[in-house]
Amino acid sequence: MSPSHPSGQTEKNRSTGLFGRLRDKLAATQRSFTRGLSDLLLGNRALDDTLFEELETLLLSADVGVETTRHLVSSITDQVSRKQLKDAPAVYGALRQGMLAILEPCDRRLTIAPERPFVIMVVGVNGVGKTTTIAKLANHLKNKGLTVTLAAADTFRAAAIEQLKTWAGRLDIPVIAQHTGADAAAVVHDAMNAAVARKADVLIVDTAGRQHTQEGLMDELRKIRRVINKTRPDAPHEVLLVLDAGTGQNALSQLKHFREAVGVTGLALTKLDGTAKGGILLAMARQTGLPIRFIGVGEGMDDLREFNAAEYVDALLPAP
Ligand SMILES: Nc1nc2c(ncn2[C@@H]2O[C@H](COP(=O)(O)OP(=O)(O)OP(=O)(O)O)[C@@H](O)[C@H]2O)c(=O)[nH]1
């Protein structure tokens, strides 16, 4: 293969640079999906029904989902019957293009617009990695030279406020909090005023991931959104939904609920390092079209990456 790659990366970068590192992080998906694809498409296999059945099985096992898998495979088999693809490496190329076409529309970075404070409301069910993602995001923004304030509006779960305070302490970032059980909307009201008074660049609002009932949770989130909006009519500027990639297709049903209640504008997919379901991003992208802002690939502060479609596809696919 020539040293230059369709995505503009050199072969060296693919194995040792950004691609290499993301590949390492996606170890579980690599072990099953990527290795399986390598056996299937990088040898001298004939383009027969068995190959396409195995391709379908591999895509499904990586949680690409039934509809998206069908879309990808039927586009490839159509090209094969039109004699546009003659061998397995050509199918590899078509698969890469098909994946890129799905993911690229969702490759839209979170840009911090000039409005101050830029308000990011973070939502998601308990345990998905919401608090950790907020800490990583705050660190990411701080490293860009922005001043960040946090609002501890998950007043339902006892440890949530302490957890956020601990992160804020480590990052040397102010956090606006009250006690467990306090009115979340009141915390957000205080935080909005504090962020304005401090001239903070960004306010990140942590919210509850659980209430006594699902409807109770959605009501609270709607109320928080209204309080933010009352102080700044253009805010929140981003409603970021955090989803655990390991929950696979279930993440899609979570998205539906949050989207209906508070109008999600961006996604963060966490725990991609610990799951073989790295294909869920394709199902997400095709079914929702929402921007995938970040991916979480570990517990460290630097393990939140801005999503890049080409980088992700090349980390999923075996190196040709
Ligand atoms: N391996 C891995 N672990 C992660 C990632 N993101 C978060 N975690 C871990 O997931 C666990 C839950 O994270 P939290 O941030 O506490 O989750 P939460 O959504 O705030 O959940 P609650 O605190 O229960 O509301 C923690 O042990 C995190 O370290 C990730 O990208 N990869």
The ligand as an ORCA input file, in Angstrom:
! r2SCAN-3c Opt
* xyz 0 1
  N     -13.503      2.375     31.309
  C     -14.179      3.530     31.356
  N     -14.798      3.879     32.483
  C     -15.470      5.047     32.507
  C     -15.550      5.908     31.373
  N     -16.296      6.978     31.732
  C     -16.658      6.781     33.013
  N     -16.175      5.625     33.503
  C     -16.369      5.013     34.813
  O     -17.747      4.730     35.005
  C     -18.074      4.787     36.392
  C     -19.333      5.625     36.586
  O     -19.004      6.961     36.282
  P     -19.716      8.212     36.960
  O     -19.137      9.400     36.314
  O     -19.725      8.101     38.423
  O     -21.181      7.955     36.414
  P     -22.474      8.814     36.505
  O     -23.177      8.698     35.228
  O     -22.209     10.174     37.041
  O     -23.257      7.941     37.448
  P     -23.772      8.297     38.840
  O     -22.597      8.942     39.489
  O     -24.150      6.961     39.399
  O     -24.908      9.210     38.542
  C     -16.829      5.329     37.079
  O     -16.141      4.252     37.662
  C     -16.010      5.925     35.951
  O     -14.633      5.928     36.191
  C     -14.881      5.490     30.175
  O     -14.908      6.148     29.111
  N     -14.212      4.297     30.224
*
